[in-house]
């Protein structure tokens, strides 16, 4: 199991599963949910290594090294803290 957390709380995510629903529970805003709009971009404060590699959609957004689109990544284990 992985753990996605922010100042609002903590939500468990099964390894290999999308973090989208957990992020939604933590108050992350979503738009298209397909990696096109960028509404769900968050800063990863800790645990970037516990997320899947960046998708092509994320790469095309030219995100900062600490940013991820919550609709595009999955948990690989451990803890991930987002802002």
Biopython code that builds the backbone (N, CA, C, O; Angstrom):
import numpy as np
from Bio.PDB.StructureBuilder import StructureBuilder

atoms = [
    (1, "UNK", "N", (0.827, -1.187, 0.000)),
    (1, "UNK", "CA", (0.000, 0.000, 0.000)),
    (1, "UNK", "C", (0.870, 1.249, 0.000)),
    (1, "UNK", "O", (1.964, 1.276, 0.564)),
    (2, "UNK", "N", (0.355, 2.259, -0.640)),
    (2, "UNK", "CA", (1.011, 3.563, -0.655)),
    (2, "UNK", "C", (0.129, 4.543, 0.117)),
    (2, "UNK", "O", (-1.041, 4.265, 0.378)),
    (3, "UNK", "N", (0.691, 5.663, 0.471)),
    (3, "UNK", "CA", (-0.037, 6.672, 1.222)),
    (3, "UNK", "C", (0.153, 8.019, 0.540)),
    (3, "UNK", "O", (1.281, 8.484, 0.374)),
    (4, "UNK", "N", (-0.962, 8.651, 0.141)),
    (4, "UNK", "CA", (-0.938, 9.990, -0.425)),
    (4, "UNK", "C", (-1.442, 10.921, 0.660)),
    (4, "UNK", "O", (-2.492, 10.683, 1.258)),
    (5, "UNK", "N", (-0.681, 11.993, 0.913)),
    (5, "UNK", "CA", (-1.060, 12.873, 2.020)),
    (5, "UNK", "C", (-0.775, 14.327, 1.692)),
    (5, "UNK", "O", (0.078, 14.649, 0.865)),
    (6, "UNK", "N", (-1.519, 15.196, 2.370)),
    (6, "UNK", "CA", (-1.269, 16.641, 2.335)),
    (6, "UNK", "C", (-1.740, 17.207, 3.666)),
    (6, "UNK", "O", (-2.023, 16.446, 4.591)),
    (7, "UNK", "N", (-1.827, 18.512, 3.780)),
    (7, "UNK", "CA", (-2.230, 19.139, 5.039)),
    (7, "UNK", "C", (-3.654, 18.773, 5.435)),
    (7, "UNK", "O", (-4.017, 18.905, 6.604)),
    (8, "UNK", "N", (-4.469, 18.317, 4.487)),
    (8, "UNK", "CA", (-5.871, 17.978, 4.758)),
    (8, "UNK", "C", (-6.070, 16.561, 5.260)),
    (8, "UNK", "O", (-7.122, 16.252, 5.819)),
    (9, "UNK", "N", (-5.070, 15.681, 5.071)),
    (9, "UNK", "CA", (-5.230, 14.314, 5.542)),
    (9, "UNK", "C", (-4.364, 13.316, 4.804)),
    (9, "UNK", "O", (-3.392, 13.674, 4.137)),
    (10, "UNK", "N", (-4.745, 12.038, 4.941)),
    (10, "UNK", "CA", (-4.002, 10.926, 4.352)),
    (10, "UNK", "C", (-4.993, 9.946, 3.742)),
    (10, "UNK", "O", (-6.053, 9.692, 4.315)),
    (11, "UNK", "N", (-4.650, 9.391, 2.573)),
    (11, "UNK", "CA", (-5.487, 8.404, 1.914)),
    (11, "UNK", "C", (-4.597, 7.285, 1.397)),
    (11, "UNK", "O", (-3.582, 7.548, 0.753)),
    (12, "UNK", "N", (-4.966, 6.044, 1.671)),
    (12, "UNK", "CA", (-4.212, 4.896, 1.191)),
    (12, "UNK", "C", (-4.563, 4.609, -0.264)),
    (12, "UNK", "O", (-5.706, 4.778, -0.689)),
    (13, "UNK", "N", (-3.559, 4.173, -1.013)),
    (13, "UNK", "CA", (-3.716, 3.816, -2.419)),
    (13, "UNK", "C", (-2.995, 2.490, -2.636)),
    (13, "UNK", "O", (-1.857, 2.320, -2.199)),
    (14, "UNK", "N", (-3.652, 1.559, -3.305)),
    (14, "UNK", "CA", (-3.018, 0.273, -3.593)),
    (14, "UNK", "C", (-1.864, 0.485, -4.565)),
    (14, "UNK", "O", (-1.961, 1.308, -5.475)),
    (15, "UNK", "N", (-0.779, -0.248, -4.377)),
    (15, "UNK", "CA", (0.363, -0.160, -5.289)),
    (15, "UNK", "C", (-0.101, -0.451, -6.707)),
    (15, "UNK", "O", (-0.835, -1.410, -6.945)),
    (16, "UNK", "N", (0.329, 0.373, -7.637)),
    (16, "UNK", "CA", (-0.037, 0.212, -9.032)),
    (16, "UNK", "C", (-1.328, 0.899, -9.428)),
    (16, "UNK", "O", (-1.663, 0.945, -10.612)),
    (17, "UNK", "N", (-2.056, 1.432, -8.463)),
    (17, "UNK", "CA", (-3.326, 2.104, -8.745)),
    (17, "UNK", "C", (-3.128, 3.599, -8.956)),
    (17, "UNK", "O", (-2.177, 4.192, -8.445)),
    (18, "UNK", "N", (-4.035, 4.193, -9.711)),
    (18, "UNK", "CA", (-4.029, 5.641, -9.928)),
    (18, "UNK", "C", (-4.242, 6.363, -8.601)),
    (18, "UNK", "O", (-4.967, 5.882, -7.730)),
    (19, "UNK", "N", (-3.607, 7.513, -8.460)),
    (19, "UNK", "CA", (-3.778, 8.313, -7.243)),
    (19, "UNK", "C", (-4.913, 9.333, -7.397)),
    (19, "UNK", "O", (-5.150, 10.140, -6.498)),
    (20, "UNK", "N", (-5.604, 9.294, -8.523)),
    (20, "UNK", "CA", (-6.625, 10.291, -8.836)),
    (20, "UNK", "C", (-7.710, 10.400, -7.767)),
    (20, "UNK", "O", (-7.987, 11.506, -7.303)),
    (21, "UNK", "N", (-8.323, 9.315, -7.369)),
    (21, "UNK", "CA", (-9.407, 9.376, -6.384)),
    (21, "UNK", "C", (-8.894, 9.820, -5.014)),
    (21, "UNK", "O", (-9.562, 10.578, -4.311)),
    (22, "UNK", "N", (-7.713, 9.347, -4.640)),
    (22, "UNK", "CA", (-7.130, 9.756, -3.361)),
    (22, "UNK", "C", (-6.860, 11.253, -3.366)),
    (22, "UNK", "O", (-7.133, 11.940, -2.382)),
    (23, "UNK", "N", (-6.326, 11.759, -4.470)),
    (23, "UNK", "CA", (-6.042, 13.191, -4.583)),
    (23, "UNK", "C", (-7.334, 13.996, -4.511)),
    (23, "UNK", "O", (-7.373, 15.059, -3.892)),
    (24, "UNK", "N", (-8.373, 13.498, -5.132)),
    (24, "UNK", "CA", (-9.684, 14.172, -5.084)),
    (24, "UNK", "C", (-10.179, 14.261, -3.640)),
    (24, "UNK", "O", (-10.688, 15.298, -3.217)),
    (25, "UNK", "N", (-10.028, 13.176, -2.893)),
    (25, "UNK", "CA", (-10.425, 13.173, -1.478)),
    (25, "UNK", "C", (-9.635, 14.205, -0.669)),
    (25, "UNK", "O", (-10.122, 14.717, 0.340)),
    (26, "UNK", "N", (-8.417, 14.505, -1.117)),
    (26, "UNK", "CA", (-7.565, 15.465, -0.417)),
    (26, "UNK", "C", (-7.754, 16.898, -0.919)),
    (26, "UNK", "O", (-7.029, 17.804, -0.508)),
    (27, "UNK", "N", (-8.720, 17.096, -1.800)),
    (27, "UNK", "CA", (-9.061, 18.445, -2.242)),
    (27, "UNK", "C", (-8.411, 18.931, -3.519)),
    (27, "UNK", "O", (-8.524, 20.111, -3.853)),
    (28, "UNK", "N", (-7.725, 18.043, -4.254)),
    (28, "UNK", "CA", (-7.114, 18.450, -5.517)),
    (28, "UNK", "C", (-8.227, 18.684, -6.542)),
    (28, "UNK", "O", (-9.157, 17.885, -6.652)),
    (29, "UNK", "N", (-8.125, 19.778, -7.286)),
    (29, "UNK", "CA", (-9.098, 20.119, -8.309)),
    (29, "UNK", "C", (-8.800, 19.350, -9.585)),
    (29, "UNK", "O", (-7.642, 19.228, -9.985)),
    (30, "UNK", "N", (-9.842, 18.832, -10.225)),
    (30, "UNK", "CA", (-9.699, 18.111, -11.484)),
    (30, "UNK", "C", (-10.561, 18.754, -12.550)),
    (30, "UNK", "O", (-11.595, 19.354, -12.257)),
    (31, "UNK", "N", (-10.123, 18.621, -13.784)),
    (31, "UNK", "CA", (-10.891, 19.104, -14.926)),
    (31, "UNK", "C", (-11.179, 17.927, -15.841)),
    (31, "UNK", "O", (-12.131, 17.180, -15.615)),
    (32, "UNK", "N", (-10.373, 17.762, -16.860)),
    (32, "UNK", "CA", (-10.614, 16.738, -17.880)),
    (32, "UNK", "C", (-10.327, 15.312, -17.413)),
    (32, "UNK", "O", (-10.938, 14.371, -17.920)),
    (33, "UNK", "N", (-9.433, 15.134, -16.478)),
    (33, "UNK", "CA", (-8.996, 13.822, -15.971)),
    (33, "UNK", "C", (-8.264, 12.983, -17.011)),
    (33, "UNK", "O", (-8.148, 11.766, -16.865)),
    (34, "UNK", "N", (-7.770, 13.635, -18.062)),
    (34, "UNK", "CA", (-7.084, 12.920, -19.146)),
    (34, "UNK", "C", (-5.697, 13.469, -19.428)),
    (34, "UNK", "O", (-5.064, 13.062, -20.402)),
    (35, "UNK", "N", (-5.205, 14.389, -18.594)),
    (35, "UNK", "CA", (-3.872, 14.932, -18.796)),
    (35, "UNK", "C", (-3.796, 16.011, -19.847)),
    (35, "UNK", "O", (-2.731, 16.251, -20.415)),
    (36, "UNK", "N", (-4.912, 16.666, -20.115)),
    (36, "UNK", "CA", (-4.932, 17.682, -21.152)),
    (36, "UNK", "C", (-5.032, 19.101, -20.573)),
    (36, "UNK", "O", (-4.414, 20.026, -21.101)),
    (37, "UNK", "N", (-5.799, 19.277, -19.501)),
    (37, "UNK", "CA", (-6.086, 20.636, -19.012)),
    (37, "UNK", "C", (-5.085, 21.162, -17.979)),
    (37, "UNK", "O", (-4.890, 22.374, -17.882)),
    (38, "UNK", "N", (-4.456, 20.289, -17.217)),
    (38, "UNK", "CA", (-3.491, 20.729, -16.212)),
    (38, "UNK", "C", (-4.086, 21.191, -14.896)),
    (38, "UNK", "O", (-3.359, 21.695, -14.039)),
    (39, "UNK", "N", (-5.394, 21.031, -14.712)),
    (39, "UNK", "CA", (-6.039, 21.488, -13.476)),
    (39, "UNK", "C", (-5.532, 20.748, -12.241)),
    (39, "UNK", "O", (-5.551, 21.309, -11.145)),
    (40, "UNK", "N", (-5.089, 19.526, -12.389)),
    (40, "UNK", "CA", (-4.717, 18.697, -11.242)),
    (40, "UNK", "C", (-3.223, 18.700, -10.933)),
    (40, "UNK", "O", (-2.745, 17.830, -10.205)),
    (41, "UNK", "N", (-2.483, 19.658, -11.472)),
    (41, "UNK", "CA", (-1.044, 19.738, -11.196)),
    (41, "UNK", "C", (-0.825, 20.127, -9.735)),
    (41, "UNK", "O", (-1.384, 21.113, -9.254)),
    (42, "UNK", "N", (-0.015, 19.349, -9.045)),
    (42, "UNK", "CA", (0.346, 19.644, -7.654)),
    (42, "UNK", "C", (1.852, 19.567, -7.496)),
    (42, "UNK", "O", (2.545, 18.956, -8.311)),
    (43, "UNK", "N", (2.344, 20.181, -6.458)),
    (43, "UNK", "CA", (3.754, 20.060, -6.105)),
    (43, "UNK", "C", (3.923, 18.858, -5.193)),
    (43, "UNK", "O", (3.202, 18.716, -4.206)),
    (44, "UNK", "N", (4.872, 17.995, -5.519)),
    (44, "UNK", "CA", (5.193, 16.844, -4.674)),
    (44, "UNK", "C", (6.305, 17.278, -3.734)),
    (44, "UNK", "O", (7.423, 17.559, -4.163)),
    (45, "UNK", "N", (5.983, 17.328, -2.444)),
    (45, "UNK", "CA", (6.949, 17.772, -1.448)),
    (45, "UNK", "C", (7.912, 16.659, -1.054)),
    (45, "UNK", "O", (9.097, 16.904, -0.829)),
    (46, "UNK", "N", (7.398, 15.439, -0.971)),
    (46, "UNK", "CA", (8.211, 14.270, -0.611)),
    (46, "UNK", "C", (7.652, 13.036, -1.290)),
    (46, "UNK", "O", (6.442, 12.924, -1.486)),
    (47, "UNK", "N", (8.523, 12.115, -1.649)),
    (47, "UNK", "CA", (8.092, 10.815, -2.158)),
    (47, "UNK", "C", (7.887, 10.726, -3.659)),
    (47, "UNK", "O", (7.168, 9.840, -4.121)),
    (48, "UNK", "N", (8.490, 11.608, -4.431)),
    (48, "UNK", "CA", (8.357, 11.542, -5.893)),
    (48, "UNK", "C", (8.742, 10.158, -6.408)),
    (48, "UNK", "O", (8.171, 9.672, -7.384)),
    (49, "UNK", "N", (9.707, 9.529, -5.751)),
    (49, "UNK", "CA", (10.164, 8.200, -6.168)),
    (49, "UNK", "C", (9.094, 7.131, -5.963)),
    (49, "UNK", "O", (9.237, 6.014, -6.459)),
    (50, "UNK", "N", (8.032, 7.456, -5.244)),
    (50, "UNK", "CA", (6.948, 6.511, -4.981)),
    (50, "UNK", "C", (5.781, 6.663, -5.952)),
    (50, "UNK", "O", (4.703, 6.110, -5.737)),
    (51, "UNK", "N", (6.013, 7.425, -7.028)),
    (51, "UNK", "CA", (5.021, 7.601, -8.088)),
    (51, "UNK", "C", (5.577, 7.049, -9.391)),
    (51, "UNK", "O", (6.792, 6.968, -9.569)),
    (52, "UNK", "N", (4.689, 6.670, -10.298)),
    (52, "UNK", "CA", (5.096, 6.200, -11.611)),
    (52, "UNK", "C", (5.866, 7.296, -12.339)),
    (52, "UNK", "O", (5.822, 8.460, -11.941)),
    (53, "UNK", "N", (6.561, 6.931, -13.389)),
    (53, "UNK", "CA", (7.297, 7.926, -14.170)),
    (53, "UNK", "C", (6.316, 8.870, -14.858)),
    (53, "UNK", "O", (5.152, 8.527, -15.066)),
    (54, "UNK", "N", (6.798, 10.065, -15.210)),
    (54, "UNK", "CA", (5.932, 11.055, -15.851)),
    (54, "UNK", "C", (5.442, 10.538, -17.201)),
    (54, "UNK", "O", (6.189, 9.930, -17.967)),
    (55, "UNK", "N", (4.165, 10.800, -17.466)),
    (55, "UNK", "CA", (3.555, 10.396, -18.734)),
    (55, "UNK", "C", (3.948, 11.371, -19.843)),
    (55, "UNK", "O", (4.499, 12.439, -19.574)),
    (56, "UNK", "N", (3.667, 11.005, -21.065)),
    (56, "UNK", "CA", (3.910, 11.893, -22.193)),
    (56, "UNK", "C", (3.133, 13.192, -22.064)),
    (56, "UNK", "O", (3.632, 14.254, -22.433)),
    (57, "UNK", "N", (1.906, 13.114, -21.539)),
    (57, "UNK", "CA", (1.107, 14.322, -21.332)),
    (57, "UNK", "C", (1.789, 15.253, -20.339)),
    (57, "UNK", "O", (1.828, 16.466, -20.544)),
    (58, "UNK", "N", (2.324, 14.689, -19.270)),
    (58, "UNK", "CA", (3.026, 15.515, -18.290)),
    (58, "UNK", "C", (4.269, 16.138, -18.907)),
    (58, "UNK", "O", (4.562, 17.310, -18.668)),
    (59, "UNK", "N", (4.990, 15.373, -19.688)),
    (59, "UNK", "CA", (6.199, 15.886, -20.336)),
    (59, "UNK", "C", (5.859, 17.039, -21.282)),
    (59, "UNK", "O", (6.623, 17.998, -21.396)),
    (60, "UNK", "N", (4.724, 16.947, -21.954)),
    (60, "UNK", "CA", (4.343, 18.001, -22.899)),
    (60, "UNK", "C", (3.940, 19.294, -22.194)),
    (60, "UNK", "O", (3.935, 20.356, -22.815)),
    (61, "UNK", "N", (3.605, 19.219, -20.912)),
    (61, "UNK", "CA", (3.247, 20.407, -20.137)),
    (61, "UNK", "C", (4.474, 21.150, -19.631)),
    (61, "UNK", "O", (4.344, 22.263, -19.120)),
    (62, "UNK", "N", (5.651, 20.572, -19.757)),
    (62, "UNK", "CA", (6.877, 21.202, -19.287)),
    (62, "UNK", "C", (6.768, 21.582, -17.807)),
    (62, "UNK", "O", (7.038, 22.720, -17.421)),
    (63, "UNK", "N", (6.369, 20.613, -16.994)),
    (63, "UNK", "CA", (6.208, 20.813, -15.556)),
    (63, "UNK", "C", (7.559, 20.965, -14.866)),
    (63, "UNK", "O", (8.582, 20.494, -15.362)),
    (64, "UNK", "N", (7.544, 21.626, -13.723)),
    (64, "UNK", "CA", (8.755, 21.677, -12.890)),
    (64, "UNK", "C", (9.067, 20.256, -12.430)),
    (64, "UNK", "O", (8.188, 19.393, -12.425)),
    (65, "UNK", "N", (10.291, 20.020, -12.051)),
    (65, "UNK", "CA", (10.712, 18.685, -11.607)),
    (65, "UNK", "C", (9.906, 18.198, -10.411)),
    (65, "UNK", "O", (9.778, 16.991, -10.211)),
    (66, "UNK", "N", (9.365, 19.101, -9.618)),
    (66, "UNK", "CA", (8.610, 18.735, -8.414)),
    (66, "UNK", "C", (7.106, 18.652, -8.646)),
    (66, "UNK", "O", (6.359, 18.356, -7.713)),
    (67, "UNK", "N", (6.647, 18.907, -9.867)),
    (67, "UNK", "CA", (5.205, 18.886, -10.156)),
    (67, "UNK", "C", (4.769, 17.593, -10.818)),
    (67, "UNK", "O", (5.518, 16.975, -11.576)),
    (68, "UNK", "N", (3.529, 17.193, -10.511)),
    (68, "UNK", "CA", (2.904, 16.032, -11.158)),
    (68, "UNK", "C", (1.441, 16.335, -11.406)),
    (68, "UNK", "O", (0.826, 17.127, -10.692)),
    (69, "UNK", "N", (0.890, 15.692, -12.428)),
    (69, "UNK", "CA", (-0.541, 15.747, -12.717)),
    (69, "UNK", "C", (-1.162, 14.540, -12.019)),
    (69, "UNK", "O", (-0.819, 13.400, -12.332)),
    (70, "UNK", "N", (-2.054, 14.775, -11.095)),
    (70, "UNK", "CA", (-2.615, 13.685, -10.307)),
    (70, "UNK", "C", (-3.475, 12.725, -11.122)),
    (70, "UNK", "O", (-3.734, 11.607, -10.676)),
    (71, "UNK", "N", (-3.919, 13.134, -12.295)),
    (71, "UNK", "CA", (-4.690, 12.222, -13.146)),
    (71, "UNK", "C", (-3.789, 11.299, -13.960)),
    (71, "UNK", "O", (-4.275, 10.366, -14.601)),
    (72, "UNK", "N", (-2.487, 11.549, -13.941)),
    (72, "UNK", "CA", (-1.568, 10.812, -14.803)),
    (72, "UNK", "C", (-0.626, 9.867, -14.071)),
    (72, "UNK", "O", (0.143, 9.157, -14.720)),
    (73, "UNK", "N", (-0.659, 9.836, -12.753)),
    (73, "UNK", "CA", (0.318, 8.989, -12.069)),
    (73, "UNK", "C", (-0.338, 7.947, -11.170)),
    (73, "UNK", "O", (-1.478, 8.082, -10.724)),
    (74, "UNK", "N", (0.432, 6.921, -10.935)),
    (74, "UNK", "CA", (0.027, 5.813, -10.069)),
    (74, "UNK", "C", (0.999, 5.699, -8.912)),
    (74, "UNK", "O", (2.139, 6.155, -8.990)),
    (75, "UNK", "N", (0.532, 5.086, -7.840)),
    (75, "UNK", "CA", (1.370, 4.850, -6.666)),
    (75, "UNK", "C", (2.211, 3.599, -6.879)),
    (75, "UNK", "O", (1.727, 2.602, -7.416)),
    (76, "UNK", "N", (3.462, 3.654, -6.461)),
    (76, "UNK", "CA", (4.317, 2.469, -6.550)),
    (76, "UNK", "C", (4.671, 1.934, -5.166)),
    (76, "UNK", "O", (5.334, 0.902, -5.056)),
    (77, "UNK", "N", (4.238, 2.622, -4.107)),
    (77, "UNK", "CA", (4.510, 2.207, -2.740)),
    (77, "UNK", "C", (5.031, 3.374, -1.929)),
    (77, "UNK", "O", (5.354, 4.422, -2.490)),
    (78, "UNK", "N", (5.116, 3.216, -0.652)),
    (78, "UNK", "CA", (5.649, 4.263, 0.204)),
    (78, "UNK", "C", (4.706, 5.440, 0.400)),
    (78, "UNK", "O", (3.502, 5.332, 0.164)),
    (79, "UNK", "N", (5.262, 6.559, 0.831)),
    (79, "UNK", "CA", (4.476, 7.740, 1.119)),
    (79, "UNK", "C", (4.776, 8.848, 0.124)),
    (79, "UNK", "O", (5.912, 9.015, -0.319)),
    (80, "UNK", "N", (3.727, 9.611, -0.223)),
    (80, "UNK", "CA", (3.846, 10.754, -1.121)),
    (80, "UNK", "C", (3.139, 11.916, -0.454)),
    (80, "UNK", "O", (1.963, 11.813, -0.105)),
    (81, "UNK", "N", (3.842, 13.016, -0.273)),
    (81, "UNK", "CA", (3.256, 14.220, 0.314)),
    (81, "UNK", "C", (3.137, 15.276, -0.773)),
    (81, "UNK", "O", (4.114, 15.627, -1.434)),
    (82, "UNK", "N", (1.909, 15.777, -0.944)),
    (82, "UNK", "CA", (1.657, 16.800, -1.957)),
    (82, "UNK", "C", (1.224, 18.091, -1.295)),
    (82, "UNK", "O", (0.761, 18.104, -0.154)),
    (83, "UNK", "N", (1.385, 19.182, -2.037)),
    (83, "UNK", "CA", (0.982, 20.504, -1.536)),
    (83, "UNK", "C", (-0.322, 20.900, -2.203)),
    (83, "UNK", "O", (-0.851, 21.978, -1.933)),
]
sb = StructureBuilder()
sb.init_structure("model")
sb.init_model(0)
sb.init_chain("A")
sb.init_seg("    ")
for serial, (resi, resn, name, xyz) in enumerate(atoms, 1):
    if name == "N":
        sb.init_residue(resn, " ", resi, " ")
    sb.init_atom(name, np.array(xyz, "f"), 0.0, 1.0, " ", f" {name:<3s}", serial, name[0])
structure = sb.get_structure()
